[in-house]
Amino acid sequence: MGKRIFYFLLTNVLVLVTISIIFSLIGGANYINAQGGIDFGALLVVSAVIGFSGSFISLAMSRWMAKKMMNVRVIDPDASLTGYERDIVEKVHRLSRAAGLTHMPEVGVYDSPEVNAFATGPSKNRSLVAVSTGLLQEMDDDAVEGVIAHEVAHIANGDMVTMTLLQGVVNTFVVFLARIAAWAVSRFVKEELAPIVHFIAILVFQIAFSILGSLVVFAYSRHREYHADRGGADLAGRDKMVHALQMLKAYSNRMQGEEQTAISTLKINNKGKSMLFSTHPDLDDRINRLKM
């Protein structure tokens, strides 16, 4: 899920900045009243329009972005499949049917040594489950099934849509506060420079506040991991889900001290890192909760 969160947030920031620029150029973000002050009602409406547009456009682009940026090779389920491709498609489809999905997710593989898997897409009917070659090489069959069950649970839970709504609210506050801050900064420069300073300050503050706002999204992501773990346990069996997490823990321990940026999607090793900037809870905590 870590990759899914990262690309969603990156796309959201880029889309948000683009929409803000377009609104400014066409004069659609006019919230300054005749006295040179802020019409807070108008600003709130503008902020909500920009904020939710940014999050929903990011959601619509999420599957396409993930395929392009990760170079995911989508497996054709109707082709004559053999080996690991057949096994992955079979697992994804079987677990998706068990989760009550009526449309099977696209299934993909991408070349990477990292132990990784992610699910993304704008809806349950247009989703993608992708696994890395590193995961297939490092994990046994039961662990791979546990990982895939976890990702299918994210789709069945509608986590991307819920996150989009949350991101829309966060975006609204980001846009709202960024424009107030930009207006305040522009008051300290010469009148002829004020529009330019105001425009530049909006972009700077918007990016800065987006980074701060991402902490809320990260907190939600950590919360949803526990739900996906339980969902994965219901689909694949608790033993397989625990086994998958234990293999991830063993792998992460083995890789500690080496220059690795991403250890896994199910669990990026958070020891020594601030939980504020983590998309996933500690592995030991996740394992213990499943065993309860």
C-alpha positions in Angstrom: 0.0 0.0 0.0 2.9 2.3 0.5 3.5 2.7 -3.3 -0.3 3.4 -3.7 -0.2 6.1 -1.1 2.9 7.7 -2.5 1.7 7.9 -6.1 -1.7 9.1 -5.0 -0.2 11.9 -3.0 2.3 12.9 -5.7 -0.4 13.0 -8.3 -2.7 15.0 -6.0 -0.1 17.7 -5.4 0.7 18.0 -9.1 -3.0 18.1 -10.0 -3.8 20.6 -7.2 -1.0 23.0 -8.3 -2.2 22.7 -12.0 -5.8 23.4 -11.1 -4.8 26.3 -9.0 -2.8 27.8 -11.8 -5.7 27.4 -14.2 -8.1 28.9 -11.8 -5.8 31.9 -11.3 -5.3 32.4 -15.0 -9.0 32.4 -15.9 -9.9 34.5 -12.9 -12.1 31.7 -11.4 -10.6 32.2 -8.0 -11.7 35.7 -7.2 -12.1 35.9 -3.5 -10.6 39.4 -2.9 -13.4 41.9 -2.2 -13.6 45.5 -3.3 -11.8 46.7 -0.2 -8.8 44.5 -0.9 -9.8 42.0 1.9 -10.7 38.4 1.8 -14.3 37.2 1.2 -14.0 34.0 3.3 -17.2 32.5 2.1 -16.2 32.8 -1.6 -12.7 31.5 -0.7 -14.2 28.4 1.1 -16.2 27.6 -2.0 -13.2 28.1 -4.3 -11.1 26.0 -2.0 -13.6 23.1 -1.9 -13.9 23.1 -5.7 -10.2 23.0 -6.2 -9.6 20.6 -3.3 -12.1 18.0 -4.3 -11.4 18.3 -8.0 -7.7 17.6 -7.3 -8.4 14.5 -5.2 -11.0 13.0 -7.6 -8.8 13.6 -10.7 -5.9 12.0 -8.8 -8.2 9.0 -8.0 -9.2 8.7 -11.7 -5.5 8.7 -12.7 -4.2 6.4 -10.0 -4.3 3.1 -11.9 -2.8 4.7 -15.0 -0.1 6.5 -13.0 0.9 3.4 -11.2 1.3 1.4 -14.4 3.4 4.0 -16.0 5.6 4.9 -13.1 6.2 1.3 -11.9 6.3 -0.1 -15.5 3.7 -2.7 -14.6 3.2 -5.5 -17.1 -0.5 -6.4 -17.0 -1.2 -10.1 -17.4 -4.0 -11.0 -19.8 -6.2 -13.5 -17.9 -7.6 -14.9 -21.2 -4.2 -15.9 -22.5 -2.7 -19.3 -22.1 -0.8 -18.7 -18.9 1.8 -20.9 -17.3 4.1 -20.7 -14.2 3.9 -17.8 -11.8 1.6 -15.7 -14.0 -1.1 -18.3 -13.9 -0.7 -18.7 -10.1 -0.9 -14.9 -9.5 -4.0 -14.5 -11.6 -5.6 -17.5 -10.0 -4.9 -16.2 -6.5 -6.1 -12.6 -7.3 -9.3 -13.8 -9.0 -10.1 -16.5 -6.3 -9.6 -14.1 -3.5 -11.5 -11.3 -5.3 -14.5 -13.6 -5.7 -14.3 -14.5 -2.0 -14.3 -10.8 -1.2 -17.5 -10.3 -3.2 -16.0 -8.3 -6.0 -18.0 -8.6 -9.2 -15.3 -7.3 -11.5 -11.9 -8.9 -11.3 -9.0 -6.5 -10.8 -6.3 -6.2 -13.4 -3.3 -8.3 -12.4 0.3 -7.1 -13.0 3.9 -7.8 -12.3 6.8 -5.3 -12.3 10.5 -5.9 -12.2 12.0 -4.8 -8.9 14.2 -6.6 -6.3 12.1 -5.1 -3.5 9.5 -7.2 -1.7 6.5 -5.2 -2.8 2.8 -5.4 -3.8 0.1 -2.8 -4.1 -3.5 -2.3 -5.1 -4.9 0.8 -6.7 -7.7 2.1 -8.9 -10.6 4.5 -9.0 -13.2 2.0 -8.0 -13.8 -1.7 -7.1 -14.7 -2.2 -10.8 -11.5 -0.6 -12.1 -8.7 -1.8 -9.8 -5.2 -3.2 -10.2 -3.2 -5.6 -8.0 0.5 -5.6 -8.8 3.3 -7.6 -7.3 7.1 -7.2 -7.7 9.4 -9.9 -9.0 11.3 -9.6 -5.7 8.2 -10.6 -3.7 7.8 -13.7 -5.9 11.4 -14.6 -5.4 11.6 -14.0 -1.7 8.3 -15.4 -0.5 6.8 -18.9 -0.5 3.3 -19.6 -1.9 1.4 -19.2 1.4 3.0 -15.8 2.1 2.3 -14.6 -1.5 -1.3 -15.5 -1.0 -1.4 -13.6 2.3 0.1 -10.5 0.6 -2.4 -10.7 -2.3 -5.3 -11.2 0.1 -4.3 -8.0 2.0 -4.3 -6.0 -1.2 -7.6 -7.4 -2.4 -9.0 -6.5 1.0 -8.0 -2.9 0.4 -10.0 -2.9 -2.8 -13.0 -4.6 -1.2 -12.9 -2.1 1.7 -13.0 0.8 -0.8 -10.0 2.4 0.8 -9.0 4.5 -2.3 -12.4 6.2 -2.4 -12.4 6.8 1.3 -8.9 8.2 1.1 -10.0 10.4 -1.8 -12.8 12.0 0.2 -10.3 12.5 3.1 -7.8 14.0 0.7 -10.5 16.3 -0.7 -11.1 17.7 2.8 -7.4 18.1 3.5 -7.0 19.8 0.1 -9.8 22.2 0.9 -8.0 23.3 4.0 -4.6 23.4 2.2 -6.0 25.7 -0.5 -7.9 27.9 2.0 -5.0 28.4 4.3 -2.5 28.8 1.5 -4.4 31.7 0.0 -4.9 33.4 3.3 -1.1 33.2 3.9 -0.3 34.4 0.4 -2.7 37.3 0.7 -1.0 38.3 4.0 2.5 38.1 2.4 1.4 40.2 -0.6 0.4 43.0 1.8 4.0 43.6 2.6 5.2 44.3 -1.0 4.7 47.2 -3.4 1.2 47.3 -4.9 2.4 46.7 -8.4 4.2 43.5 -7.3 1.5 42.3 -5.1 -0.3 40.1 -7.7 2.9 38.4 -8.7 4.0 37.8 -5.1 0.5 36.6 -4.3 0.5 34.1 -7.1 3.9 32.7 -6.3 3.2 32.6 -2.6 0.0 30.6 -3.2 2.0 27.8 -5.0 4.7 27.8 -2.3 2.3 27.7 0.6 0.1 25.1 -1.1 3.0 22.7 -1.6 4.2 23.3 2.0 0.7 22.8 3.5 0.1 19.7 1.3 3.2 18.1 2.9 1.8 18.9 6.3 -1.7 17.7 5.3 -0.2 14.4 4.1 0.4 13.5 7.8 -3.4 13.2 8.1 -3.4 10.8 5.2 -0.6 8.8 6.6 -2.4 8.4 9.9 -5.5 7.2 8.0 -3.3 4.8 6.0 -1.9 3.3 9.2 -5.4 2.8 10.6 -6.6 1.1 7.4 -3.6 -1.4 7.4 -5.1 -3.1 10.4 -8.4 -3.5 8.6 -6.7 -4.8 5.5 -4.8 -7.3 7.6 -8.0 -8.6 9.1 -9.6 -8.7 5.7 -6.7 -10.6 4.3 -6.9 -13.1 7.2 -10.6 -13.6 6.5 -9.9 -14.3 2.8 -6.7 -16.3 2.9 -6.8 -17.6 6.5 -5.2 -16.0 9.6 -2.2 -18.4 9.5 -1.3 -17.3 5.9 -1.7 -13.6 6.8 0.5 -13.9 9.9 3.0 -16.0 7.9 3.2 -13.3 5.3 3.9 -10.6 7.9 6.5 -12.8 9.6 8.3 -13.3 6.3 8.2 -9.6 5.7 9.7 -9.0 9.1 12.4 -11.6 8.6 13.2 -10.0 5.2 13.3 -6.4 6.6 15.5 -7.5 9.5 17.9 -9.1 7.0 18.0 -5.9 4.9 18.5 -3.6 7.9 21.7 -1.6 7.6 21.8 -1.9 3.8 20.9 1.0 1.6 17.2 0.1 0.9 14.6 2.8 0.5 11.5 0.6 0.3 11.4 -2.7 1.9 7.8 -3.7 1.2 4.4 -2.3 0.5 2.7 -4.3 3.4 5.3 -3.0 5.8 8.0 -0.4 5.3 10.2 -1.0 8.3 9.4 1.9 10.6 11.9 1.2 13.4 14.0 4.3 13.9 11.5 6.4 11.9 8.9 8.8 13.1 5.5 7.2 12.9 4.1 10.5 11.7 5.7 10.0 8.3 4.9 6.3 8.1 2.1 4.8 6.0 2.3 1.5 7.9 2.2 0.5 11.6 5.0 -1.5 13.2 5.1 -5.1 11.9 5.2 -6.6 15.4 2.1 -4.7 16.4 0.3 -5.9 13.2 1.3 -9.5 13.9 0.2 -9.4 17.5 -3.2 -7.9 16.6 -3.8 -10.7 14.2 -2.9 -13.3 16.8 -5.3 -11.9 19.4 
